[in-house]
Amino acid sequence: MSAAAPGTESAFDVVNDNGIAVVTLDLPGSPVNTLGTAVSDEFAGVLDRLRDDGTVRAVVLISGKPDGFIAGADIEEFGALRTYEEAEALSRGGQAMMERVERFTKPIVAAIHGACLGGGYELALACRWRIATDHPRTQLGLPEVQLGVIPGAGGCVRLPRLIGARAALDIILTGKSERASKALRLGMVDEAVPPSILRAVAMAAAERFAAGESPRRTRKRGTSGALLDGNPLGRRLVYRAAERAVLKRTHGNYPAPLAALDVVRIGLEQGERAGFDAERRRFGALAVSDVSRRLVQIFFATTALKKDDGVGGPARPRPVARLGVVGSGLMGSGIAGTAALNAEADVRLRDSDLVRVGKGLKAATAILDQRLARRRLTRPQHARLAALLSGTGDYSGFGRTELVIEAVFEELGVKRQVVAELERVLRPDAVIASNTSSIPIARIADGAEHPERILGMHFFSPVEKMPLLEVIPHAGTSADAAATAVRFGRRMGKTVIVVADQPGFWVNRILAPYLNEAGTLIEEGVPIELIDRTMTRFGFPVGPIALLDEVGLDVAQKASRVMHAALGERLEPPGAVGTLVEKGRLGRKAGRGFYLYHEGHKTGPDERIYDILGVKAREDVSPTTVEQRLVYAMLNEAALAASEGVVRSARDGDIGAIYGIGFPPFRGGPLRMMDDLGPARVVEILNLLKLEFGDRFTPAPVLLDMLERGGTFHGPLSRL
Ligand code: NAI
């Protein structure tokens, strides 16, 4: 039985199997199921018919997609909401649908395989019984806060009632998802089964409930959790702890988790009705808030980048089954391990001697081991992926690779030497990528026999964790080679932006003046903690001084010298970093930099820094000044670099800053932030900073131009 009106393609298919109606959702023309208005309306019609069909005794709800149940609400629809009233009405509709499912006279069983997130999990929550497959692709959760909203179709009320306040807050306030085994322990689902028997087990459950059995849930919560959750006093402690954790994480920059906490509390303390009302109102307000809009824009930008080969024209990306990696140090081993894990490519790792190769292979395998330990890989999967990694002290095996990434020492001579060696052993159409952080790609390609197949692939450390990859074609790189690198980067799980072959590319370019300014503040005696705290409150995950320690002061020094030489006085590095490098204070790896470390753990800022630098510590600097100097150094450089064409679009620039540096997502990225402030305000502040602190704050010409002639970085008025 097809469920749609004649002439439209149906999302639902219903089969009556001996009185059990199996309802299969398979959204036509879409790789995943989402719950948009059209699907919801059709579902209402399906429920009407099931109610009226006397032969139907129970219902199984399942997905027709091979790897997904329901990924969530339709974000296109959500992104188009303009007013509070529209948003509140959307939530009202969702709540009504879930309530109908919950009260449906015939039992409904959710049979879940693949992503079951947001509205998808809220639907499952309204069902009588939830069965999930134990497959790694099965993920359950309520990720709404990641888009700046809260679950709006009853999730904030039903989940705490099902699994208790503490566990529910942990899921809702972080937006994290869980696999079936954990979901089962928490009580988020009732059964976990292998995919092959999902349908049969669901049918059997439906049959039992149809015969009058009522669901028996054994609460599997830990006793301490149950004790706290079970009484109002205990729950007060839970709420307070949750609030503290949220504030620590978000510094109050993200309103959604606190709103969700409120709604959960109201739902538990004042009853379901009050909970639903609060949920609807808070959802309505959040959905049209600036923070949510920014987060949704980032979501769309990231999705668009997944389909963009970054070459602006037709290209034939080469399929890569075998990857070569030269240099098995920190970066090479990280690239090798991540390529095996996510791209499932055969990886050949080379270094100049076998001892180093051995070390590199061990580090690469450790990435897989971590996944195994966290149960993100099964033993057989781990064994299969580990077998993809092999090593060599020469170039044996490289003749069969389609792409080679070099991560040898940061020296032009060494890189050129490696390119020359590769050109002798590789197939003529294999692509050669350099993971240089500061050498122009054109110089590495200069003198090569086939410069058109050479480009940059700039990864960030640690490779397995950092989500961004910059792909850098030089002027002579072929579109095919660039597209090959972009596609392979995506297979490695990275968000990829294609950037110009200019000093520092994009991320290090805008980072350099920011870190320089942090060093200058230190030289003026501004406390380390004040600087870092100001920037984490602004929304960065770590402050600039802590970041310098992480990157390594010697590495940062080398990069800033290159930038200074290439871009001029504006980027002159402060002496502080150099002085500390001379004293062997290289940052975390040396156990001391600006901070002190004990067994790898940061113990606190080192007060002796000011003596070492010969400056007097001062407390009289306002956080606003610190914030403006740091942020505007980065914004101004971003404006300048973007106008020089370092990124292809404002979208790429903002995504690069967010994923590469941790620029606060709720601010949308540096270019979006300037669009929001408007050129008048940005120029005004830069001029004030210039007056007080020097010419490095001279506003970028593009900003003055926008001020005079209008325009923005993003959108149809883009001046890029
Ligand atoms: P590393 O010193 O840990 O590793 C370099 C490896 O290359 C060593 O194992 C060395 O034996 C090997 N090597 C040197 N010459 C070789 C040759 N001719 N043939 C084969 N192997 C050779 O250095 P790291 O940190 O991994 O950096 C590698 C590259 O990645 C550099 O260009 C660096 O600028 C770049 N990079 C580093 C980042 C970082 O955070 N460390 C971030 C992004 C890029």
Residues whose N, C-alpha, C, O or C-beta is under 5 A from the ligand:
A	BS01	NAI	V326 G327 S328 G329 L330 M331 G332 R350 D351 S352 R356 A407 V408 F409 E410 N435 T436 S437 F459 F460 S461
